[in-house]
Amino acid sequence: MTIKIQSVHFTADKKLVEFIQERIDKLTHYYDGIISGDVTLRIDKSSDATNKVAEIKVHIPGNDLFVKKQCKSFEEAVDSSLDALKMQVKKHKEKMQGL
């Protein structure tokens, strides 16, 4: 699966990129029909501590799944996004098997 990681107005360090790649690769355990993924990381301009935003879009045949989470750190935002994405992937897989 190809994953494109984009960081808006900052440069993501290698450790963060590897963390994201490793976590998203685990989605294939739930559904192997995933074609690719796009991850966008950005820092919100709010003065609140939860200003790290992670948006993940996963391309699967016939549909795209999208999740956006805002947390205190990018790692936390990616983890909570992937938890929501796992549910969407499982639901999509069940729907496909039911057809």
C-alpha positions in Angstrom: 0.0 0.0 0.0 1.3 3.4 -0.9 1.0 6.1 1.7 1.6 9.8 1.0 2.4 11.9 4.1 2.1 15.6 3.9 2.9 18.1 6.6 1.6 21.6 6.2 3.8 24.5 7.2 6.4 22.3 9.0 8.6 19.3 8.3 7.7 16.0 9.9 10.7 14.3 11.4 11.7 10.8 10.2 10.5 9.2 13.5 7.0 10.6 13.1 6.8 9.5 9.4 7.9 5.9 10.3 5.4 5.9 13.2 2.6 6.8 10.8 3.7 4.4 8.1 3.9 1.5 10.6 0.4 2.2 12.1 -1.3 2.6 8.7 0.3 -0.6 7.4 -1.6 -2.4 10.2 -4.9 -1.5 8.5 -4.2 -4.2 5.9 -4.8 -6.8 8.7 -8.4 -5.8 8.7 -8.9 -5.4 4.9 -6.4 -6.2 2.2 -8.2 -4.3 -0.5 -6.7 -0.9 0.5 -5.1 0.8 -2.5 -3.4 3.8 -1.0 -3.6 6.4 1.8 -3.1 10.1 2.2 -2.1 11.6 5.6 -2.1 15.3 6.2 -0.6 16.7 9.3 -1.0 20.4 10.3 -0.9 22.6 13.3 -4.1 24.5 14.1 -3.8 28.2 14.9 -5.8 27.9 18.1 -4.1 28.8 21.4 -5.5 25.5 22.8 -3.0 22.7 23.6 -4.9 20.3 21.3 -3.8 22.0 18.1 -2.3 19.0 16.3 -4.5 17.8 13.4 -4.2 14.5 11.5 -6.4 13.8 8.5 -6.2 10.4 7.0 -7.9 9.3 3.7 -7.8 5.7 2.6 -8.6 4.7 -0.9 -10.4 1.4 -1.3 -12.2 0.1 -4.4 -15.5 1.9 -4.8 -15.1 4.2 -1.9 -12.8 6.5 0.1 -12.7 6.5 3.9 -11.8 9.7 5.7 -11.0 10.6 9.3 -9.9 13.9 10.9 -8.8 14.1 14.6 -7.3 16.9 16.7 -5.2 16.1 19.7 -2.2 17.3 21.8 0.3 15.4 19.7 0.5 14.1 16.2 1.0 10.5 17.5 -2.1 10.7 19.6 -4.1 12.2 16.7 -2.9 9.5 14.3 -3.7 6.8 16.8 -7.3 8.0 17.5 -7.8 8.5 13.7 -6.7 5.0 13.0 -9.1 3.6 15.7 -12.0 5.3 13.9 -10.6 4.2 10.5 -10.4 0.6 11.7 -14.1 0.7 12.5 -14.9 2.2 9.0 -12.7 -0.5 7.3 -14.4 -3.3 9.2 -17.8 -1.9 8.4 -16.9 -1.6 4.7 -15.6 -5.1 4.6 -18.7 -6.5 6.2 -20.8 -4.6 3.8 -18.9 -6.0 0.8 -19.2 -9.5 2.1 -22.9 -9.1 2.6 -23.5 -8.2 -1.1 
